[in-house]
Amino acid sequence: MANTSLPTKKLVIAGKYKMPKRVQAKTAINRYGTANLTKKNKHFAKKSTFTIKGWAYSNTNNFRKGDTLRYKVAGGYITGNSRFIKTFR
């Protein structure tokens, strides 16, 4: 049997991370129905505040694309990119 290496994503991160309780939009952002940011369902103005219910990663089953952090909020998902949001613990 030959040694084969398969591309894998790092799905488990060592250590503990505290989930932020709230985030505030630095710019105007959209809320989407899925973690891949499809099915836009609402637009929010700058400085809107969201309560975080959990998080997810986009493209979790696609090994050809990188996964990106998304925050689960009431009604859908928003980006986890620090250029667009500010977190509060």
Stockholm file with secondary structure:
# STOCKHOLM 1.0

chainA/1-89         MANTSLPTKKLVIAGKYKMPKRVQAKTAINRYGTANLTKKNKHFAKKSTFTIKGWAYSNTNNFRKGDTLRYKVAGGYITGNSRFIKTFR
#=GR chainA/1-89 SS CCCCCCCCCCCCCSSCCCCCSEEEESSCEEEESSTTSCSEEEEECTTCEEECCEEEETTTTCTTSCCCEEEEETTEEEECCTTTEEEEC
#=GC SS_cons        CCCCCCCCCCCCCSSCCCCCSEEEESSCEEEESSTTSCSEEEEECTTCEEECCEEEETTTTCTTSCCCEEEEETTEEEECCTTTEEEEC
//
